[in-house]
């Protein structure tokens, strides 16, 4: 396998910008998904809705959760590809590893005295958000299932 080439001076900032764009998009996805799911869950669990309306809202909420998880994962994948490309260029040019994705917080000791403020900082945010979106999807699926299994479940 041929050794990867170094990015040119013109390419490096373009890849940095593209990586930043993927990263920003990755975090817009869950916020937009949660906005839609909040509205749909209000309909799905509302007592004033028909069983059909609750089923459709629950089904749509499940679909939106799946779509948001997939899109977030895809943005994350593209962002990681660009980070690896940038990190390889930084290694070859003997630059500070600003894009080294495998660098962990505890390894930063060689560069800074900063330590994680809490164990929460060490959690992988993208994974945590995907789990959160999964729970919203599960709640939506449950609402859809309950509207079929027990149509009067939400009645007062």
C-alpha positions as CSV (number, residue, x, y, z in Angstrom):
1,X,0.0,0.0,0.0
2,X,1.3,3.4,-1.0
3,X,2.1,5.8,1.9
4,X,-0.4,8.6,2.1
5,X,0.7,11.9,0.6
6,X,0.8,15.1,2.6
7,X,-2.0,17.6,1.9
8,X,-0.9,20.7,0.0
9,X,-1.0,24.1,1.6
10,X,-4.2,24.8,-0.3
11,X,-5.9,21.5,0.6
12,X,-5.2,21.6,4.4
13,X,-7.5,24.5,5.3
14,X,-10.2,23.2,3.0
15,X,-10.2,19.8,4.8
16,X,-10.2,21.6,8.1
17,X,-13.2,23.5,7.0
18,X,-15.0,20.4,5.7
19,X,-14.3,18.5,9.0
20,X,-15.7,21.4,10.9
21,X,-18.8,21.4,8.7
22,X,-19.3,17.7,9.3
23,X,-18.9,18.2,13.1
24,X,-21.4,21.1,13.1
25,X,-23.9,19.0,11.1
26,X,-23.5,16.1,13.4
27,X,-24.7,18.2,16.4
28,X,-27.5,19.9,14.5
29,X,-29.1,16.5,13.7
30,X,-30.0,15.5,17.3
31,X,-31.4,18.9,18.1
32,X,-33.6,19.0,15.1
33,X,-34.6,15.4,15.7
34,X,-35.5,16.1,19.3
35,X,-37.6,19.0,18.3
36,X,-39.7,16.9,15.9
37,X,-39.9,14.1,18.4
38,X,-41.1,16.4,21.2
39,X,-44.0,17.4,19.0
40,X,-44.8,13.9,17.9
41,X,-44.5,12.5,21.4
42,X,-47.0,15.1,22.6
43,X,-49.4,13.8,20.0
44,X,-48.6,10.1,20.6
45,X,-49.1,10.3,24.3
46,X,-51.9,12.8,24.3
47,X,-55.2,11.6,25.7
48,X,-57.2,13.7,23.3
49,X,-55.9,12.0,20.2
50,X,-57.5,9.1,18.3
51,X,-55.7,5.7,18.3
52,X,-54.8,6.2,14.6
53,X,-53.3,9.7,15.3
54,X,-51.3,8.2,18.2
55,X,-50.1,5.3,16.0
56,X,-49.0,7.6,13.1
57,X,-47.3,10.0,15.5
58,X,-45.5,7.2,17.3
59,X,-44.5,5.6,14.0
60,X,-43.2,8.9,12.6
61,X,-41.3,9.5,15.9
62,X,-39.6,6.1,15.5
63,X,-38.7,6.8,11.9
64,X,-37.3,10.2,12.8
65,X,-35.2,8.7,15.6
66,X,-33.7,6.1,13.2
67,X,-33.1,8.7,10.5
68,X,-31.4,11.1,13.0
69,X,-29.2,8.3,14.4
70,X,-28.1,7.2,10.9
71,X,-27.4,10.8,9.8
72,X,-25.5,11.6,12.9
73,X,-23.4,8.4,12.5
74,X,-22.7,9.3,8.9
75,X,-21.6,12.9,9.8
76,X,-19.4,11.4,12.5
77,X,-17.8,8.9,10.0
78,X,-17.0,11.6,7.5
79,X,-15.6,13.8,10.3
80,X,-13.4,11.0,11.5
81,X,-12.1,10.4,7.9
82,X,-11.0,14.0,7.6
83,X,-9.5,14.0,11.1
84,X,-7.4,11.0,10.1
85,X,-6.3,12.7,6.9
86,X,-5.4,15.9,8.8
87,X,-3.6,13.9,11.6
88,X,-1.5,12.0,9.0
89,X,-0.5,15.3,7.4
90,X,0.4,16.7,10.8
91,X,2.5,13.6,11.6
92,X,4.4,13.8,8.3
93,X,5.1,17.5,8.6
94,X,6.0,17.1,12.3
95,X,3.3,19.5,13.4
96,X,1.3,19.5,16.7
97,X,-1.3,16.7,16.5
98,X,-4.3,19.0,16.6
99,X,-6.5,16.5,14.7
100,X,-5.2,13.2,16.3
101,X,-8.5,11.4,17.0
102,X,-6.9,8.6,19.0
103,X,-5.4,11.1,21.5
104,X,-7.1,10.7,24.9
105,X,-7.5,13.3,27.5
106,X,-5.0,11.7,29.8
107,X,-2.3,11.7,27.1
108,X,-2.6,15.5,26.8
109,X,-0.3,15.7,29.9
110,X,2.7,16.2,27.6
111,X,1.0,19.3,26.1
112,X,-0.9,20.8,28.9
113,X,-1.5,20.6,32.7
114,X,-5.3,20.5,32.1
115,X,-7.1,17.5,33.5
116,X,-10.8,16.5,32.8
117,X,-13.0,18.4,35.2
118,X,-15.2,15.4,35.7
119,X,-15.7,11.8,34.4
120,X,-18.5,13.2,32.3
121,X,-15.9,14.9,30.0
122,X,-14.4,11.5,29.2
123,X,-17.7,10.1,27.8
124,X,-18.1,10.0,24.0
125,X,-20.8,12.6,23.3
126,X,-21.8,11.2,19.9
127,X,-22.4,7.7,21.4
128,X,-24.3,9.2,24.4
129,X,-26.6,11.2,22.0
130,X,-27.2,8.2,19.8
131,X,-28.4,6.3,22.9
132,X,-30.6,9.2,23.9
133,X,-32.1,9.3,20.4
134,X,-32.6,5.6,20.6
135,X,-34.6,6.0,23.8
136,X,-36.8,8.6,22.2
137,X,-37.3,6.2,19.3
138,X,-38.3,3.4,21.7
139,X,-40.8,5.7,23.5
140,X,-42.3,6.6,20.1
141,X,-42.5,2.9,19.1
142,X,-44.1,2.1,22.4
143,X,-46.8,4.8,21.8
144,X,-47.5,3.3,18.4
145,X,-47.7,-0.2,19.8
146,X,-49.9,0.8,22.6
147,X,-52.3,2.5,20.2
148,X,-52.8,-0.8,18.5
149,X,-52.7,-3.2,21.5
150,X,-54.7,-1.1,23.9
151,X,-56.4,1.8,22.0
152,X,-58.0,3.1,25.3
153,X,-54.7,3.0,27.2
154,X,-54.3,6.8,27.0
155,X,-58.0,7.6,27.8
156,X,-58.7,9.4,31.1
